[in-house]
Amino acid sequence: MDADGSYQVNLTDNIADDWAPAWSPDGGRIAFTSHRNGNDSIYMMDADGSNVKLLTDNSTWDRNPAWSPDGGKIAFESTRDGRVQIYVMDADGSNVRKLTNNIPPDQDPAWSPDGEKIIYSSYEENGYEIYVMDADGSNQTRLTDNSTGDLESSWSPDGEKIAFSASEDVGYQIYAMDADGNNLQRVANYGNCPAWSPDGTKIAFCSRKGSNWEILVVDVDGGNEINLTSNSVHDMHPTWSPDGTKIAFTSDRDGNSEIYIMDADGSNQTNLMNNPAEDRDPDWCCHSLLIEDRLSLTEYPGIVFVFIMFVVIIFAIIFLRRRKSPV
């Protein structure tokens, strides 16, 4: 859809789940995960939903595609060798290579802005830690050493820093460090899902200091923390517009998960969706938003009731007409 919520288009239409959509850098294609062939696989389609192509085809699952900055390759997670490991393939699905080969699971690959390195999470004895490797899988280096686990790592726009969430006894915290793991600094308390602003000066994140989740923004040095949403419901998963003027996020303030947008200072919060389905995980491209939209009839008994009543009425009409018809 467009950034104002208009021109909402269903790009995939099948009975299976399609999720984890990711725009190609040029905005012309979308890679995503789908269960339509009986197991989780990576697919690709044009930005208008046409030319759907299966990129991975094996008996195990492949998930969470991540485009290289030049659009030539896609990193992803796979269990094709019995363990969750990170693979890379050309954007057309060819030339699949295994990048990690560890006993513990490796997941959440993210390319550096120059395409030279990939950060990922690898499970250690006490939880996940952040690793970095060259794009060909060499020089795998552990960047964090936390007794409880580090996740959700993301590169700063200039590739100089990495933000991530760390699990601690008091809850998740937001940290930032240099790309080589040095100069570790706590940026915010009680937060996760960090998202860099396009200019690299701020980090938006989710925080649950009370009974609900909020969207906050903080300077990279930990200063000027501001609660942008401040309400009694759950607001999560912030993502910045390419020009840094707006933030899209997920909120359940209308009774179910919807996509909202607001100015970067928290003003003008607007529901873009307004439908009974579960909408979540917005992803920007140019001036458009890509979202996941899931509708489960078991979650909406009112819809099920209306459908059943419609069927009953149709059968009643047919029955009455047959009784009135002469034998």
SVG drawing of the C-alpha trace seen along z (x, -y; Angstrom):
<svg xmlns="http://www.w3.org/2000/svg" viewBox="-48 -16 87 51">
<polyline fill="none" stroke="black" stroke-width="0.4" points="0.0,0.0 1.0,-3.6 2.3,-5.3 -1.0,-7.1 -2.8,-3.7 -4.3,-4.0 -4.0,-1.5 -4.0,1.6 -3.3,4.6 -3.3,8.3 -0.1,9.6 -0.5,13.3 -3.8,15.2 -3.7,18.8 -4.8,20.9 -1.3,21.2 0.6,18.6 2.9,16.2 5.1,14.1 8.5,12.4 8.3,10.2 11.5,8.4 11.8,5.7 14.7,6.0 17.0,2.9 15.6,1.6 12.0,2.0 11.2,4.2 10.9,7.6 9.7,9.1 11.2,12.2 9.0,14.0 8.4,17.2 5.5,19.4 4.0,22.8 2.1,23.3 4.1,26.3 3.7,28.2 6.8,26.8 8.3,23.4 10.1,22.2 11.5,19.0 9.6,17.5 10.0,14.3 7.6,12.2 7.5,8.9 6.4,5.8 2.9,6.1 2.5,9.8 3.1,11.3 5.8,13.7 5.8,15.8 8.8,18.1 9.9,20.8 13.5,20.2 14.1,23.1 12.7,26.5 13.6,29.2 11.8,31.3 12.9,29.1 12.2,25.5 13.8,22.3 12.8,19.0 13.5,15.3 15.1,14.1 17.5,11.1 18.6,9.3 22.2,8.2 22.5,4.5 23.2,4.9 20.2,7.2 22.3,10.0 22.0,12.5 19.6,13.6 20.7,14.9 18.3,17.2 17.9,19.7 17.5,23.4 17.2,26.8 18.2,28.8 21.1,30.4 19.0,31.1 20.1,27.9 19.1,24.2 22.0,22.7 22.6,19.7 22.7,20.1 23.1,17.7 21.9,18.0 21.8,15.9 18.6,13.9 17.2,16.4 17.6,19.3 20.7,20.8 24.2,21.3 23.0,22.1 25.9,22.1 26.0,23.0 27.7,20.2 27.6,21.6 28.2,25.1 27.8,25.2 26.1,27.6 24.0,24.8 21.4,23.0 22.4,19.9 19.7,17.4 18.7,13.8 21.2,12.9 21.6,9.2 23.9,7.8 26.2,4.9 25.4,1.8 28.5,2.4 27.5,6.1 30.9,7.3 29.7,8.9 26.8,10.6 25.8,10.4 23.7,13.2 22.7,14.8 24.3,18.1 23.1,20.2 25.7,20.7 25.5,22.4 23.5,19.7 21.6,18.2 22.1,16.5 25.2,14.3 25.9,11.9 28.4,13.1 29.8,11.5 31.3,13.2 32.4,12.2 29.8,12.6 31.3,15.8 31.1,17.4 34.7,17.0 36.1,15.2 33.2,16.0 33.8,13.9 31.9,13.7 31.0,10.1 29.1,10.4 29.6,12.4 26.5,12.3 25.4,14.9 21.7,14.6 21.6,14.0 21.7,11.3 19.3,11.0 17.8,8.7 21.0,7.3 21.0,4.6 23.6,2.5 23.7,-1.3 23.2,-2.9 26.9,-3.7 27.9,-0.2 30.0,-1.5 27.8,-0.3 25.5,2.6 22.5,2.3 20.9,5.3 18.7,6.4 20.2,8.2 18.3,10.4 19.2,9.6 17.8,10.4 15.7,7.3 14.4,7.8 15.6,6.9 18.0,3.9 19.1,2.1 22.8,1.9 25.0,0.5 28.6,1.4 31.2,0.8 31.1,3.2 34.1,5.1 32.3,5.6 34.3,2.8 32.8,-0.2 29.8,1.6 27.2,-0.8 23.8,-0.4 21.4,-2.7 18.1,-2.0 16.6,0.0 13.6,2.4 13.6,2.5 13.9,4.7 13.3,4.7 15.8,1.8 15.5,-0.1 18.0,-2.7 16.9,-6.0 18.1,-6.5 20.6,-9.2 22.0,-6.9 21.5,-9.3 18.5,-7.7 17.1,-4.2 13.4,-3.5 12.5,-0.5 9.8,1.4 9.6,1.1 7.5,2.8 8.2,1.0 4.6,1.5 1.8,3.8 1.9,2.8 4.4,2.3 5.2,-1.2 7.3,-2.7 10.2,-4.9 13.1,-6.7 16.5,-7.5 19.7,-9.1 22.5,-6.5 24.4,-7.7 21.4,-6.9 20.2,-10.5 16.8,-12.1 14.7,-9.0 11.1,-9.8 7.9,-7.7 6.2,-8.2 3.0,-6.2 2.1,-6.4 -1.2,-4.5 -2.6,-1.5 -2.4,1.0 0.5,2.7 2.5,0.8 5.4,2.7 7.8,3.3 8.7,-0.3 10.2,-0.9 11.4,-4.2 10.4,-5.7 13.4,-6.0 13.5,-9.8 13.3,-9.5 10.2,-11.6 7.7,-8.9 7.6,-5.6 5.3,-2.7 4.4,-0.3 1.9,2.4 -0.8,1.6 -3.8,3.4 -5.5,0.3 -8.5,1.0 -9.0,4.5 -6.8,6.4 -3.3,5.9 -3.2,3.1 -0.5,1.0 -0.2,-2.5 1.9,-5.4 3.1,-8.5 5.5,-11.4 8.9,-10.8 8.1,-12.9 5.0,-10.7 2.4,-13.1 -0.4,-12.3 -0.8,-8.6 -3.1,-7.1 -4.5,-3.6 -3.7,-2.6 -5.6,0.7 -9.0,0.9 -9.9,4.5 -10.6,7.6 -7.4,9.4 -4.2,9.4 -1.8,6.9 1.8,6.7 5.5,6.3 5.4,3.3 8.4,2.9 9.1,-0.3 10.2,-0.7 10.4,-4.1 7.0,-5.6 5.1,-2.3 4.6,0.2 4.6,4.0 2.8,5.8 1.6,9.2 -2.2,9.6 -3.6,12.7 -7.2,13.6 -8.1,16.6 -11.8,17.4 -11.3,19.1 -10.2,15.7 -13.3,13.9 -16.4,15.9 -18.7,13.1 -17.5,13.7 -18.0,17.4 -21.6,16.8 -22.5,14.5 -21.2,17.0 -23.1,19.9 -26.3,17.9 -25.9,17.0 -25.6,20.7 -28.6,21.6 -30.8,18.9 -29.8,20.1 -30.7,23.7 -34.0,22.6 -34.9,20.6 -34.1,23.6 -36.2,25.9 -39.2,23.6 -39.1,23.3 -39.0,27.0 -42.1,27.5 -44.0,24.9 -43.1,26.5 -45.9,28.9 -45.1,32.5"/>
</svg>
